[in-house]
Each structure stands twice: as C-alpha cells, then as structure tokens.
Amino acid sequence: MYKTIKKTMDFRTVHSLNYGYSTKLMRVKIKKNPETITRVGYSVSKKIGSAVTRNLVKRRLKNIIGEFKLKDGWDIVIVARESIKNSSYNDLSEDLQRVCNKLELIEKP
C-alpha cells in the first residue's frame, strides 16, 4: 500500500508542474518527491455524482493502484473525469495500467 496525499498544498505542487498523461476516464499527474516512498492522491469532483458514486470511484482506484508495484519516490495525483462513473472495473484497471506504463511508474521485474 502507498501513502495517501491529503494536504491541499501537496496537490497543488503536483498540479503546478503540468507533467502527466490524460485519457477519457482520468488525468494522472506526477512529480518526483525527495522521499523514498510513493504517495498517491485521488481527486473526484462533485461532477462525478453523489458521495456514494465518488467514494465508489475512489475505492476502485485505490484497489487498482494497490495491485501495481510502483517505483519509489513519486507523488501521483489521479483526477477522475465525468466518464469514469459509467466505466466498469476492468476498463478502469486497463486504463490506469496503460497510463502507469506510459509514465514509466511501474517497476520492471
């Protein structure tokens, strides 16, 4: 499991760099951090739906990202887009896998 980004200032520093990758389901922004641990933040706005829907999306993202072996020393922010609420778990998993591979966040065995 990875640490969670919770502070607004940490979110803002990751967003300010404008380095990441976008798909139709999400936008993933990354920033190198000075620590040896990877931190992940989840941003799901009220446009997605009710609190139940937003929490479902966050739980799915946390579960999927927990299955990956990510490289150490990164701050990652996943911003959900409106189309994420209609996607299946498998679609979400494949999309996040593709983005992490594109950004070279997953450790090679």
Backbone torsions as a table, in degrees:
resi	resn	phi	psi	omega
1	MET	NA	152.4	-177.6
2	TYR	-111.6	158.3	175.2
3	LYS	-69.3	153.7	179.9
4	THR	-104.9	136.5	174.1
5	ILE	-80.8	125.4	-177.5
6	LYS	-123.4	-24.7	-175.2
7	LYS	-83.0	139.4	-179.8
8	THR	-59.1	-39.2	-178.7
9	MET	-62.9	-38.4	178.1
10	ASP	-66.0	-40.3	176.6
11	PHE	-61.5	-44.2	-177.3
12	ARG	-64.6	-38.3	-179.9
13	THR	-66.6	-36.4	177.7
14	VAL	-69.2	-42.9	-179.7
15	HIS	-65.9	-32.8	-173.9
16	SER	-67.6	-23.8	-177.0
17	LEU	-76.1	-24.7	-179.0
18	ASN	57.8	37.5	175.7
19	TYR	-117.0	120.9	-179.6
20	GLY	174.0	-156.3	-176.3
21	TYR	-148.1	143.4	-178.2
22	SER	-121.0	145.1	171.7
23	THR	-130.9	-176.6	-179.9
24	LYS	-73.6	-18.7	-178.6
25	LEU	-96.0	-31.3	-173.6
26	MET	-157.3	167.2	172.4
27	ARG	-124.3	129.7	-179.4
28	VAL	-116.3	122.8	178.3
29	LYS	-113.9	142.5	-178.0
30	ILE	-133.5	156.7	178.1
31	LYS	-153.4	136.7	176.2
32	LYS	-70.6	134.1	178.1
33	ASN	-114.9	158.2	-176.8
34	PRO	-76.1	-12.4	-178.6
35	GLU	-81.8	170.8	178.7
36	THR	-97.2	5.5	-178.5
37	ILE	-113.2	147.3	176.9
38	THR	-91.1	134.2	178.7
39	ARG	-117.3	141.7	-178.3
40	VAL	-125.9	133.9	176.6
41	GLY	-119.9	148.0	-177.9
42	TYR	-123.0	127.7	179.9
43	SER	-121.3	110.5	-179.3
44	VAL	-127.6	108.9	-173.7
45	SER	-80.9	171.7	179.7
46	LYS	-70.3	-12.6	175.4
47	LYS	-64.6	-24.7	-178.6
48	ILE	-68.2	-38.0	179.3
49	GLY	152.2	-157.1	-178.3
50	SER	-69.8	173.7	179.8
51	ALA	-60.4	-35.7	179.1
52	VAL	-62.1	-46.3	-179.7
53	THR	-66.0	-43.8	-179.9
54	ARG	-62.8	-42.6	179.3
55	ASN	-66.8	-35.8	176.4
56	LEU	-61.5	-44.5	179.1
57	VAL	-62.0	-45.6	180.0
58	LYS	-63.3	-41.8	178.6
59	ARG	-62.6	-41.8	178.5
60	ARG	-63.0	-46.4	-179.8
61	LEU	-61.5	-43.2	179.4
62	LYS	-62.9	-40.7	-179.9
63	ASN	-65.8	-44.2	-179.0
64	ILE	-66.6	-47.0	-177.8
65	ILE	-66.1	-27.7	178.0
66	GLY	-69.0	-21.6	179.0
67	GLU	-80.1	-18.4	-177.9
68	PHE	-86.0	150.8	172.2
69	LYS	-101.6	92.5	-176.1
70	LEU	-84.5	152.3	176.2
71	LYS	-67.5	151.7	-179.2
72	ASP	-79.4	153.6	171.3
73	GLY	86.9	30.1	179.8
74	TRP	-125.6	146.9	167.0
75	ASP	-105.4	125.2	-176.7
76	ILE	-123.9	129.6	175.4
77	VAL	-119.8	124.6	178.4
78	ILE	-106.0	118.3	-179.2
79	VAL	-106.9	117.1	-178.5
80	ALA	-77.2	142.4	174.5
81	ARG	-103.7	166.2	-173.4
82	GLU	-59.7	-32.5	-177.8
83	SER	-71.2	-7.8	-178.3
84	ILE	-69.4	-26.9	-176.3
85	LYS	-69.4	-22.5	-179.7
86	ASN	-98.3	2.7	-176.3
87	SER	-90.4	153.0	177.6
88	SER	-84.3	168.6	179.8
89	TYR	-62.2	-41.6	-179.0
90	ASN	-65.8	-40.8	177.1
91	ASP	-61.0	-43.6	-179.9
92	LEU	-63.8	-42.6	-179.9
93	SER	-64.3	-45.6	179.6
94	GLU	-64.0	-40.9	-179.2
95	ASP	-64.6	-45.3	-179.8
96	LEU	-67.6	-36.6	176.3
97	GLN	-62.0	-44.5	-179.8
98	ARG	-62.1	-43.7	-179.5
99	VAL	-65.4	-45.1	-179.8
100	CYS	-64.0	-36.5	175.8
101	ASN	-67.5	-40.8	-179.9
102	LYS	-62.6	-40.9	179.9
103	LEU	-85.0	0.2	179.5
104	GLU	57.0	47.4	179.6
105	LEU	-94.6	-19.1	-176.4
106	ILE	-90.2	132.3	179.5
107	GLU	-71.2	138.6	176.0
108	LYS	-86.5	137.6	-178.9
109	PRO	-70.2	NA	NA
